[in-house]
Amino acid sequence: MEISNVDVLVIGAGPAGSVAASIVNKSGLKVRMVEKEKFPRFVIGESLLPRCMEALEEAGLLNAVKEQGFQEKFGAKFVRGNELCDFNFGEQYTEGWKWTWQVPRGDFDLTLAREAERQGVQLDFETTVTDIKFDGTDSTTTVVDKNGKQSQIKARFIIDSSGYGRVIPRLFNLDRPSNLPPRKSMFAHIKDPNRLKYEEPNRIMIVVHQPKTWIWIIPFSNGVTSVGFVGSPEFFAEHKDKTPEQTLRYLINSEPHLKERFGEQEFMFEPKVLEGWSVTTDKFFGDGFVLTGNVTEFLDPMFSSGVTLATASSQRAAHLVIRQLNGEKIDWDAEFTKPTQIGVDTFRSYVMGWYDGTLHDIFFSKEINADFKKQICSVLAGYVWDTSNPFVKKHDRALKSLAEVIRINREKESAENV
């Protein structure tokens, strides 16, 4: 059997893997990245957040993405009936990037992976990990290529950025269920010739369809827009006798704005369904490996946290791996797990606050304090590690307290008008 030796094996060539591989490669260590899929491939997570730009820039991937001409994104708009809340990333509390992109992920991920390869990372697509054996921090990983050829990769460290593949958690039984309730999504890419009739396309739009069901609208620079409904499995069960296209057509035509804009437009592919995505793991690291991105935990499509958590955790992990392989002793719990968990927990509070109505009360209030809105905007921009921001440091309590004040004031105003 063919055996190769590297310093670092990166599993997965999505944004998390490409960022980690590129940063480690720049340090002079020998890196190999393996990916079981053939790129480009479809995946959700098409609306980025400004915080991920920092990771892309440090990894040397930013210019390659700029050359693709993706749709620039400057904010997020939330709509409930005739009510509107618009967040502009240029008006956030935290210093940092004020814009990012909206991207078809197949093209975006391929761009990152190929740029990492151009920088010197060995990249193997259609290569599946079938076994990993650890000897201390050293490892031997067995992989199989698209032709069925088996080989082994000996590495001093593994960065698992395999996303939904969850290679190490599945091989070593580390998965455990998330505390978020199950949700389901149905989505497609749709031709969008009417986009310029609206205040688009330089932001994501989130539409409240029902209190616990929402719609994403993500325009791309190629004239196509991603449209998806997210709700409970029971919401979609009402349409179980329809085909996916019939279901999505029906849902689009049940929402006035969507009907006008997309009702008769062409679907670029049969609508896809994603469910059961919320999952977490027992630990984020072990002897000789670290988990990054969706391998640690994937929350929900709401607030587009996936790519930001993926790239930021890989950025952090890459530096720690470099330091450890250069002989430094690393406290992985203090320097990786705890900071990563801060970001995950902050986003979790906002996801839960969206579904329980807390954020509806805040976003659609006519009296939201301008400073509070800037602080919340920073979270929506992905700056969930800025603990000088009270809506990060006390994320759960701050949201609930603000929503309660808004409710009390609304009830007081209503009583005075009687």
MARTI-199519 format. One record per residue (C-alpha): residue number from 1; residue in one letter; x negated, y, z. Coordinates in steps of 0.05 Angstrom, whole numbers, plus 5000, padded with zeros to 4 digits. Layout:
N
rec k:NUM; r:A; X:X; Y:Y; Z:Z
...
// end
This chain:
418
rec k:1; r:M; X:5000; Y:5000; Z:5000
rec k:2; r:E; X:4975; Y:5070; Z:4982
rec k:3; r:I; X:4956; Y:5110; Z:5045
rec k:4; r:S; X:4943; Y:5185; Z:5046
rec k:5; r:N; X:4919; Y:5229; Z:5103
rec k:6; r:V; X:4942; Y:5300; Z:5119
rec k:7; r:D; X:4940; Y:5346; Z:5179
rec k:8; r:V; X:5015; Y:5362; Z:5177
rec k:9; r:L; X:5073; Y:5325; Z:5144
rec k:10; r:V; X:5135; Y:5368; Z:5132
rec k:11; r:I; X:5199; Y:5330; Z:5121
rec k:12; r:G; X:5249; Y:5369; Z:5079
rec k:13; r:A; X:5237; Y:5423; Z:5027
rec k:14; r:G; X:5294; Y:5470; Z:5044
rec k:15; r:P; X:5281; Y:5540; Z:5072
rec k:16; r:A; X:5258; Y:5512; Z:5140
rec k:17; r:G; X:5209; Y:5464; Z:5108
rec k:18; r:S; X:5182; Y:5513; Z:5057
rec k:19; r:V; X:5170; Y:5567; Z:5110
rec k:20; r:A; X:5135; Y:5518; Z:5157
rec k:21; r:A; X:5093; Y:5486; Z:5103
rec k:22; r:S; X:5071; Y:5553; Z:5074
rec k:23; r:I; X:5050; Y:5583; Z:5141
rec k:24; r:V; X:5012; Y:5520; Z:5161
rec k:25; r:N; X:4979; Y:5516; Z:5093
rec k:26; r:K; X:4955; Y:5588; Z:5097
rec k:27; r:S; X:4917; Y:5569; Z:5161
rec k:28; r:G; X:4874; Y:5521; Z:5121
rec k:29; r:L; X:4905; Y:5456; Z:5147
rec k:30; r:K; X:4924; Y:5403; Z:5096
rec k:31; r:V; X:5000; Y:5399; Z:5087
rec k:32; r:R; X:5046; Y:5352; Z:5050
rec k:33; r:M; X:5121; Y:5364; Z:5042
rec k:34; r:V; X:5169; Y:5307; Z:5023
rec k:35; r:E; X:5241; Y:5316; Z:5003
rec k:36; r:K; X:5291; Y:5260; Z:4990
rec k:37; r:E; X:5334; Y:5300; Z:4941
rec k:38; r:K; X:5319; Y:5325; Z:4871
rec k:39; r:F; X:5322; Y:5401; Z:4867
rec k:40; r:P; X:5361; Y:5442; Z:4850
rec k:41; r:R; X:5417; Y:5413; Z:4892
rec k:42; r:F; X:5479; Y:5443; Z:4921
rec k:43; r:V; X:5484; Y:5463; Z:4994
rec k:44; r:I; X:5523; Y:5515; Z:5033
rec k:45; r:G; X:5491; Y:5573; Z:5071
rec k:46; r:E; X:5492; Y:5622; Z:5013
rec k:47; r:S; X:5495; Y:5687; Z:5051
rec k:48; r:L; X:5428; Y:5703; Z:5086
rec k:49; r:L; X:5416; Y:5749; Z:5145
rec k:50; r:P; X:5362; Y:5804; Z:5148
rec k:51; r:R; X:5322; Y:5769; Z:5203
rec k:52; r:C; X:5303; Y:5712; Z:5156
rec k:53; r:M; X:5266; Y:5762; Z:5112
rec k:54; r:E; X:5211; Y:5767; Z:5165
rec k:55; r:A; X:5198; Y:5692; Z:5160
rec k:56; r:L; X:5200; Y:5692; Z:5084
rec k:57; r:E; X:5151; Y:5751; Z:5083
rec k:58; r:E; X:5101; Y:5719; Z:5131
rec k:59; r:A; X:5104; Y:5654; Z:5092
rec k:60; r:G; X:5087; Y:5691; Z:5028
rec k:61; r:L; X:5153; Y:5671; Z:4995
rec k:62; r:L; X:5187; Y:5739; Z:4991
rec k:63; r:N; X:5161; Y:5762; Z:4924
rec k:64; r:A; X:5180; Y:5697; Z:4890
rec k:65; r:V; X:5251; Y:5706; Z:4914
rec k:66; r:K; X:5253; Y:5780; Z:4892
rec k:67; r:E; X:5235; Y:5758; Z:4822
rec k:68; r:Q; X:5299; Y:5717; Z:4817
rec k:69; r:G; X:5344; Y:5778; Z:4818
rec k:70; r:F; X:5392; Y:5751; Z:4871
rec k:71; r:Q; X:5450; Y:5794; Z:4895
rec k:72; r:E; X:5427; Y:5842; Z:4949
rec k:73; r:K; X:5468; Y:5841; Z:5013
rec k:74; r:F; X:5475; Y:5902; Z:5058
rec k:75; r:G; X:5528; Y:5881; Z:5107
rec k:76; r:A; X:5590; Y:5842; Z:5125
rec k:77; r:K; X:5663; Y:5861; Z:5120
rec k:78; r:F; X:5718; Y:5829; Z:5162
rec k:79; r:V; X:5790; Y:5834; Z:5138
rec k:80; r:R; X:5856; Y:5816; Z:5174
rec k:81; r:G; X:5917; Y:5837; Z:5134
rec k:82; r:N; X:5910; Y:5912; Z:5125
rec k:83; r:E; X:5858; Y:5917; Z:5181
rec k:84; r:L; X:5784; Y:5925; Z:5163
rec k:85; r:C; X:5718; Y:5923; Z:5201
rec k:86; r:D; X:5656; Y:5937; Z:5161
rec k:87; r:F; X:5585; Y:5926; Z:5188
rec k:88; r:N; X:5527; Y:5960; Z:5152
rec k:89; r:F; X:5459; Y:5929; Z:5167
rec k:90; r:G; X:5429; Y:5999; Z:5160
rec k:91; r:E; X:5466; Y:6019; Z:5223
rec k:92; r:Q; X:5441; Y:5966; Z:5271
rec k:93; r:Y; X:5410; Y:5972; Z:5340
rec k:94; r:T; X:5347; Y:5930; Z:5329
rec k:95; r:E; X:5289; Y:5954; Z:5286
rec k:96; r:G; X:5280; Y:5907; Z:5228
rec k:97; r:W; X:5304; Y:5890; Z:5158
rec k:98; r:K; X:5366; Y:5926; Z:5135
rec k:99; r:W; X:5385; Y:5881; Z:5078
rec k:100; r:T; X:5378; Y:5811; Z:5050
rec k:101; r:W; X:5407; Y:5768; Z:4994
rec k:102; r:Q; X:5467; Y:5726; Z:4974
rec k:103; r:V; X:5441; Y:5665; Z:4937
rec k:104; r:P; X:5463; Y:5602; Z:4902
rec k:105; r:R; X:5425; Y:5556; Z:4948
rec k:106; r:G; X:5403; Y:5508; Z:4893
rec k:107; r:D; X:5363; Y:5563; Z:4859
rec k:108; r:F; X:5340; Y:5595; Z:4924
rec k:109; r:D; X:5314; Y:5531; Z:4955
rec k:110; r:L; X:5279; Y:5510; Z:4891
rec k:111; r:T; X:5245; Y:5578; Z:4887
rec k:112; r:L; X:5218; Y:5572; Z:4958
rec k:113; r:A; X:5194; Y:5500; Z:4949
rec k:114; r:R; X:5159; Y:5514; Z:4883
rec k:115; r:E; X:5125; Y:5576; Z:4912
rec k:116; r:A; X:5100; Y:5535; Z:4971
rec k:117; r:E; X:5073; Y:5484; Z:4921
rec k:118; r:R; X:5041; Y:5540; Z:4880
rec k:119; r:Q; X:5006; Y:5563; Z:4944
rec k:120; r:G; X:4975; Y:5493; Z:4953
rec k:121; r:V; X:5025; Y:5451; Z:4990
rec k:122; r:Q; X:5032; Y:5380; Z:4962
rec k:123; r:L; X:5106; Y:5372; Z:4946
rec k:124; r:D; X:5142; Y:5307; Z:4930
rec k:125; r:F; X:5215; Y:5308; Z:4911
rec k:126; r:E; X:5259; Y:5245; Z:4911
rec k:127; r:T; X:5216; Y:5216; Z:4967
rec k:128; r:T; X:5253; Y:5185; Z:5025
rec k:129; r:V; X:5226; Y:5172; Z:5095
rec k:130; r:T; X:5243; Y:5102; Z:5117
rec k:131; r:D; X:5201; Y:5093; Z:5180
rec k:132; r:I; X:5156; Y:5132; Z:5227
rec k:133; r:K; X:5109; Y:5103; Z:5278
rec k:134; r:F; X:5073; Y:5146; Z:5329
rec k:135; r:D; X:5006; Y:5132; Z:5362
rec k:136; r:G; X:5001; Y:5189; Z:5412
rec k:137; r:T; X:5009; Y:5251; Z:5370
rec k:138; r:D; X:4984; Y:5217; Z:5307
rec k:139; r:S; X:5036; Y:5184; Z:5262
rec k:140; r:T; X:5044; Y:5137; Z:5203
rec k:141; r:T; X:5104; Y:5152; Z:5160
rec k:142; r:T; X:5130; Y:5104; Z:5107
rec k:143; r:V; X:5162; Y:5135; Z:5046
rec k:144; r:V; X:5194; Y:5108; Z:4983
rec k:145; r:D; X:5194; Y:5148; Z:4917
rec k:146; r:K; X:5248; Y:5149; Z:4863
rec k:147; r:N; X:5217; Y:5088; Z:4829
rec k:148; r:G; X:5220; Y:5047; Z:4893
rec k:149; r:K; X:5145; Y:5052; Z:4905
rec k:150; r:Q; X:5128; Y:5049; Z:4979
rec k:151; r:S; X:5069; Y:5087; Z:5010
rec k:152; r:Q; X:5046; Y:5113; Z:5077
rec k:153; r:I; X:5026; Y:5182; Z:5101
rec k:154; r:K; X:4982; Y:5188; Z:5162
rec k:155; r:A; X:4990; Y:5256; Z:5196
rec k:156; r:R; X:4965; Y:5291; Z:5258
rec k:157; r:F; X:5033; Y:5325; Z:5267
rec k:158; r:I; X:5103; Y:5322; Z:5236
rec k:159; r:I; X:5150; Y:5381; Z:5226
rec k:160; r:D; X:5220; Y:5353; Z:5214
rec k:161; r:S; X:5259; Y:5404; Z:5173
rec k:162; r:S; X:5304; Y:5353; Z:5140
rec k:163; r:G; X:5369; Y:5390; Z:5154
rec k:164; r:Y; X:5432; Y:5348; Z:5150
rec k:165; r:G; X:5385; Y:5288; Z:5137
rec k:166; r:R; X:5363; Y:5292; Z:5211
rec k:167; r:V; X:5307; Y:5243; Z:5199
rec k:168; r:I; X:5273; Y:5239; Z:5267
rec k:169; r:P; X:5337; Y:5246; Z:5308
rec k:170; r:R; X:5368; Y:5188; Z:5269
rec k:171; r:L; X:5307; Y:5144; Z:5270
rec k:172; r:F; X:5297; Y:5153; Z:5345
rec k:173; r:N; X:5370; Y:5160; Z:5367
rec k:174; r:L; X:5365; Y:5232; Z:5391
rec k:175; r:D; X:5431; Y:5258; Z:5362
rec k:176; r:R; X:5488; Y:5278; Z:5407
rec k:177; r:P; X:5554; Y:5314; Z:5392
rec k:178; r:S; X:5561; Y:5389; Z:5395
rec k:179; r:N; X:5608; Y:5422; Z:5444
rec k:180; r:L; X:5643; Y:5457; Z:5386
rec k:181; r:P; X:5710; Y:5428; Z:5362
rec k:182; r:P; X:5711; Y:5394; Z:5294
rec k:183; r:R; X:5723; Y:5438; Z:5234
rec k:184; r:K; X:5728; Y:5428; Z:5159
rec k:185; r:S; X:5712; Y:5470; Z:5098
rec k:186; r:M; X:5735; Y:5468; Z:5026
rec k:187; r:F; X:5699; Y:5512; Z:4976
rec k:188; r:A; X:5679; Y:5525; Z:4904
rec k:189; r:H; X:5643; Y:5574; Z:4859
rec k:190; r:I; X:5692; Y:5614; Z:4817
rec k:191; r:K; X:5683; Y:5662; Z:4759
rec k:192; r:D; X:5694; Y:5733; Z:4785
rec k:193; r:P; X:5702; Y:5784; Z:4729
rec k:194; r:N; X:5744; Y:5829; Z:4775
rec k:195; r:R; X:5692; Y:5838; Z:4830
rec k:196; r:L; X:5676; Y:5911; Z:4813
rec k:197; r:K; X:5748; Y:5930; Z:4826
rec k:198; r:Y; X:5733; Y:5919; Z:4899
rec k:199; r:E; X:5680; Y:5946; Z:4947
rec k:200; r:E; X:5635; Y:5889; Z:4927
rec k:201; r:P; X:5590; Y:5853; Z:4914
rec k:202; r:N; X:5536; Y:5876; Z:4963
rec k:203; r:R; X:5565; Y:5844; Z:5025
rec k:204; r:I; X:5599; Y:5780; Z:5048
rec k:205; r:M; X:5673; Y:5787; Z:5061
rec k:206; r:I; X:5707; Y:5746; Z:5116
rec k:207; r:V; X:5783; Y:5743; Z:5112
rec k:208; r:V; X:5827; Y:5720; Z:5170
rec k:209; r:H; X:5876; Y:5672; Z:5138
rec k:210; r:Q; X:5906; Y:5647; Z:5203
rec k:211; r:P; X:5881; Y:5659; Z:5275
rec k:212; r:K; X:5834; Y:5599; Z:5271
rec k:213; r:T; X:5826; Y:5594; Z:5196
rec k:214; r:W; X:5782; Y:5640; Z:5155
rec k:215; r:I; X:5756; Y:5650; Z:5085
rec k:216; r:W; X:5687; Y:5669; Z:5060
rec k:217; r:I; X:5677; Y:5709; Z:4996
rec k:218; r:I; X:5604; Y:5712; Z:4974
rec k:219; r:P; X:5590; Y:5745; Z:4906
rec k:220; r:F; X:5526; Y:5725; Z:4868
rec k:221; r:S; X:5488; Y:5766; Z:4817
rec k:222; r:N; X:5507; Y:5717; Z:4761
rec k:223; r:G; X:5581; Y:5738; Z:4760
rec k:224; r:V; X:5603; Y:5678; Z:4801
rec k:225; r:T; X:5630; Y:5682; Z:4872
rec k:226; r:S; X:5630; Y:5629; Z:4927
rec k:227; r:V; X:5699; Y:5622; Z:4960
rec k:228; r:G; X:5711; Y:5576; Z:5019
rec k:229; r:F; X:5766; Y:5562; Z:5070
rec k:230; r:V; X:5745; Y:5539; Z:5140
rec k:231; r:G; X:5795; Y:5512; Z:5190
rec k:232; r:S; X:5814; Y:5452; Z:5233
rec k:233; r:P; X:5822; Y:5384; Z:5200
rec k:234; r:E; X:5897; Y:5390; Z:5215
rec k:235; r:F; X:5901; Y:5453; Z:5172
rec k:236; r:F; X:5876; Y:5415; Z:5111
rec k:237; r:A; X:5917; Y:5353; Z:5128
rec k:238; r:E; X:5979; Y:5391; Z:5106
rec k:239; r:H; X:5952; Y:5384; Z:5034
rec k:240; r:K; X:5930; Y:5312; Z:5036
rec k:241; r:D; X:5974; Y:5293; Z:4976
rec k:242; r:K; X:5939; Y:5345; Z:4931
rec k:243; r:T; X:5873; Y:5339; Z:4893
rec k:244; r:P; X:5817; Y:5384; Z:4919
rec k:245; r:E; X:5828; Y:5433; Z:4861
rec k:246; r:Q; X:5903; Y:5435; Z:4873
rec k:247; r:T; X:5891; Y:5447; Z:4947
rec k:248; r:L; X:5841; Y:5504; Z:4937
rec k:249; r:R; X:5885; Y:5536; Z:4883
rec k:250; r:Y; X:5945; Y:5533; Z:4929
rec k:251; r:L; X:5905; Y:5564; Z:4987
rec k:252; r:I; X:5877; Y:5619; Z:4943
rec k:253; r:N; X:5946; Y:5637; Z:4917
rec k:254; r:S; X:5973; Y:5639; Z:4988
rec k:255; r:E; X:5927; Y:5697; Z:5004
rec k:256; r:P; X:5947; Y:5762; Z:4967
rec k:257; r:H; X:5876; Y:5790; Z:4958
rec k:258; r:L; X:5849; Y:5723; Z:4933
rec k:259; r:K; X:5908; Y:5710; Z:4887
rec k:260; r:E; X:5897; Y:5777; Z:4852
rec k:261; r:R; X:5823; Y:5767; Z:4845
rec k:262; r:F; X:5814; Y:5692; Z:4835
rec k:263; r:G; X:5883; Y:5662; Z:4821
rec k:264; r:E; X:5872; Y:5646; Z:4748
rec k:265; r:Q; X:5796; Y:5644; Z:4746
rec k:266; r:E; X:5755; Y:5583; Z:4727
rec k:267; r:F; X:5724; Y:5538; Z:4780
rec k:268; r:M; X:5652; Y:5523; Z:4764
rec k:269; r:F; X:5657; Y:5454; Z:4796
rec k:270; r:E; X:5710; Y:5413; Z:4831
rec k:271; r:P; X:5719; Y:5440; Z:4902
rec k:272; r:K; X:5675; Y:5407; Z:4953
rec k:273; r:V; X:5692; Y:5388; Z:5024
rec k:274; r:L; X:5646; Y:5391; Z:5085
rec k:275; r:E; X:5665; Y:5369; Z:5155
rec k:276; r:G; X:5636; Y:5342; Z:5219
rec k:277; r:W; X:5576; Y:5389; Z:5213
rec k:278; r:S; X:5568; Y:5410; Z:5286
rec k:279; r:V; X:5514; Y:5367; Z:5319
rec k:280; r:T; X:5456; Y:5376; Z:5366
rec k:281; r:T; X:5399; Y:5334; Z:5393
rec k:282; r:D; X:5369; Y:5311; Z:5459
rec k:283; r:K; X:5304; Y:5348; Z:5449
rec k:284; r:F; X:5271; Y:5395; Z:5399
rec k:285; r:F; X:5201; Y:5365; Z:5403
rec k:286; r:G; X:5160; Y:5305; Z:5424
rec k:287; r:D; X:5089; Y:5278; Z:5421
rec k:288; r:G; X:5068; Y:5293; Z:5350
rec k:289; r:F; X:5132; Y:5324; Z:5323
rec k:290; r:V; X:5177; Y:5384; Z:5325
rec k:291; r:L; X:5247; Y:5394; Z:5298
rec k:292; r:T; X:5267; Y:5458; Z:5262
rec k:293; r:G; X:5328; Y:5488; Z:5230
rec k:294; r:N; X:5392; Y:5447; Z:5225
rec k:295; r:V; X:5355; Y:5387; Z:5253
rec k:296; r:T; X:5358; Y:5420; Z:5322
rec k:297; r:E; X:5430; Y:5443; Z:5317
rec k:298; r:F; X:5479; Y:5468; Z:5264
rec k:299; r:L; X:5536; Y:5509; Z:5292
rec k:300; r:D; X:5585; Y:5533; Z:5240
rec k:301; r:P; X:5587; Y:5572; Z:5174
rec k:302; r:M; X:5615; Y:5632; Z:5211
rec k:303; r:F; X:5563; Y:5688; Z:5216
rec k:304; r:S; X:5516; Y:5653; Z:5167
rec k:305; r:S; X:5467; Y:5633; Z:5222
rec k:306; r:G; X:5440; Y:5570; Z:5189
rec k:307; r:V; X:5384; Y:5596; Z:5145
rec k:308; r:T; X:5362; Y:5647; Z:5197
rec k:309; r:L; X:5357; Y:5595; Z:5253
rec k:310; r:A; X:5322; Y:5549; Z:5204
rec k:311; r:T; X:5269; Y:5598; Z:5180
rec k:312; r:A; X:5257; Y:5631; Z:5247
rec k:313; r:S; X:5249; Y:5564; Z:5284
rec k:314; r:S; X:5202; Y:5540; Z:5229
rec k:315; r:Q; X:5162; Y:5604; Z:5232
rec k:316; r:R; X:5153; Y:5595; Z:5307
rec k:317; r:A; X:5139; Y:5520; Z:5302
rec k:318; r:A; X:5086; Y:5529; Z:5247
rec k:319; r:H; X:5045; Y:5575; Z:5292
rec k:320; r:L; X:5049; Y:5528; Z:5350
rec k:321; r:V; X:5028; Y:5468; Z:5307
rec k:322; r:I; X:4968; Y:5508; Z:5281
rec k:323; r:R; X:4947; Y:5526; Z:5351
rec k:324; r:Q; X:4954; Y:5454; Z:5377
rec k:325; r:L; X:4915; Y:5424; Z:5319
rec k:326; r:N; X:4861; Y:5475; Z:5332
rec k:327; r:G; X:4853; Y:5448; Z:5403
rec k:328; r:E; X:4899; Y:5493; Z:5444
rec k:329; r:K; X:4946; Y:5463; Z:5495
rec k:330; r:I; X:5018; Y:5483; Z:5479
rec k:331; r:D; X:5077; Y:5487; Z:5527
rec k:332; r:W; X:5128; Y:5466; Z:5475
rec k:333; r:D; X:5187; Y:5475; Z:5522
rec k:334; r:A; X:5169; Y:5546; Z:5541
rec k:335; r:E; X:5143; Y:5568; Z:5473
rec k:336; r:F; X:5192; Y:5532; Z:5427
rec k:337; r:T; X:5253; Y:5500; Z:5458
rec k:338; r:K; X:5273; Y:5559; Z:5503
rec k:339; r:P; X:5265; Y:5614; Z:5450
rec k:340; r:T; X:5300; Y:5571; Z:5398
rec k:341; r:Q; X:5357; Y:5557; Z:5446
rec k:342; r:I; X:5365; Y:5632; Z:5459
rec k:343; r:G; X:5381; Y:5643; Z:5386
rec k:344; r:V; X:5427; Y:5582; Z:5382
rec k:345; r:D; X:5465; Y:5601; Z:5445
rec k:346; r:T; X:5474; Y:5673; Z:5424
rec k:347; r:F; X:5504; Y:5652; Z:5357
rec k:348; r:R; X:5546; Y:5599; Z:5393
rec k:349; r:S; X:5578; Y:5653; Z:5436
rec k:350; r:Y; X:5596; Y:5693; Z:5374
rec k:351; r:V; X:5623; Y:5631; Z:5337
rec k:352; r:M; X:5666; Y:5612; Z:5397
rec k:353; r:G; X:5687; Y:5685; Z:5406
rec k:354; r:W; X:5711; Y:5686; Z:5334
rec k:355; r:Y; X:5754; Y:5624; Z:5341
rec k:356; r:D; X:5784; Y:5642; Z:5409
rec k:357; r:G; X:5803; Y:5712; Z:5385
rec k:358; r:T; X:5753; Y:5752; Z:5427
rec k:359; r:L; X:5718; Y:5780; Z:5366
rec k:360; r:H; X:5784; Y:5793; Z:5330
rec k:361; r:D; X:5803; Y:5840; Z:5387
rec k:362; r:I; X:5735; Y:5875; Z:5382
rec k:363; r:F; X:5727; Y:5878; Z:5307
rec k:364; r:F; X:5797; Y:5903; Z:5292
rec k:365; r:S; X:5800; Y:5953; Z:5349
rec k:366; r:K; X:5807; Y:6026; Z:5328
rec k:367; r:E; X:5766; Y:6048; Z:5388
rec k:368; r:I; X:5702; Y:6006; Z:5386
rec k:369; r:N; X:5644; Y:6046; Z:5415
rec k:370; r:A; X:5593; Y:6065; Z:5361
rec k:371; r:D; X:5534; Y:6041; Z:5403
rec k:372; r:F; X:5568; Y:5975; Z:5417
rec k:373; r:K; X:5582; Y:5966; Z:5343
rec k:374; r:K; X:5508; Y:5977; Z:5327
rec k:375; r:Q; X:5487; Y:5926; Z:5380
rec k:376; r:I; X:5536; Y:5874; Z:5353
rec k:377; r:C; X:5513; Y:5890; Z:5282
rec k:378; r:S; X:5442; Y:5870; Z:5302
rec k:379; r:V; X:5468; Y:5801; Z:5322
rec k:380; r:L; X:5505; Y:5795; Z:5256
rec k:381; r:A; X:5439; Y:5813; Z:5222
rec k:382; r:G; X:5406; Y:5755; Z:5257
rec k:383; r:Y; X:5366; Y:5792; Z:5310
rec k:384; r:V; X:5388; Y:5744; Z:5365
rec k:385; r:W; X:5320; Y:5745; Z:5400
rec k:386; r:D; X:5322; Y:5819; Z:5417
rec k:387; r:T; X:5338; Y:5814; Z:5491
rec k:388; r:S; X:5337; Y:5890; Z:5498
rec k:389; r:N; X:5404; Y:5885; Z:5464
rec k:390; r:P; X:5458; Y:5873; Z:5518
rec k:391; r:F; X:5500; Y:5835; Z:5466
rec k:392; r:V; X:5442; Y:5786; Z:5462
rec k:393; r:K; X:5417; Y:5785; Z:5534
rec k:394; r:K; X:5488; Y:5776; Z:5562
rec k:395; r:H; X:5520; Y:5752; Z:5498
rec k:396; r:D; X:5579; Y:5713; Z:5526
rec k:397; r:R; X:5595; Y:5761; Z:5583
rec k:398; r:A; X:5586; Y:5824; Z:5542
rec k:399; r:L; X:5634; Y:5801; Z:5488
rec k:400; r:K; X:5688; Y:5779; Z:5537
rec k:401; r:S; X:5681; Y:5843; Z:5579
rec k:402; r:L; X:5687; Y:5888; Z:5518
rec k:403; r:A; X:5747; Y:5850; Z:5492
rec k:404; r:E; X:5781; Y:5855; Z:5560
rec k:405; r:V; X:5771; Y:5930; Z:5563
rec k:406; r:I; X:5799; Y:5937; Z:5493
rec k:407; r:R; X:5860; Y:5895; Z:5512
rec k:408; r:I; X:5872; Y:5935; Z:5576
rec k:409; r:N; X:5868; Y:6001; Z:5538
rec k:410; r:R; X:5914; Y:5975; Z:5484
rec k:411; r:E; X:5966; Y:5953; Z:5535
rec k:412; r:K; X:5960; Y:6019; Z:5572
rec k:413; r:E; X:5970; Y:6058; Z:5508
rec k:414; r:S; X:6029; Y:6014; Z:5489
rec k:415; r:A; X:6062; Y:6026; Z:5558
rec k:416; r:E; X:6052; Y:6101; Z:5552
rec k:417; r:N; X:6087; Y:6101; Z:5484
rec k:418; r:V; X:6149; Y:6065; Z:5510
// end
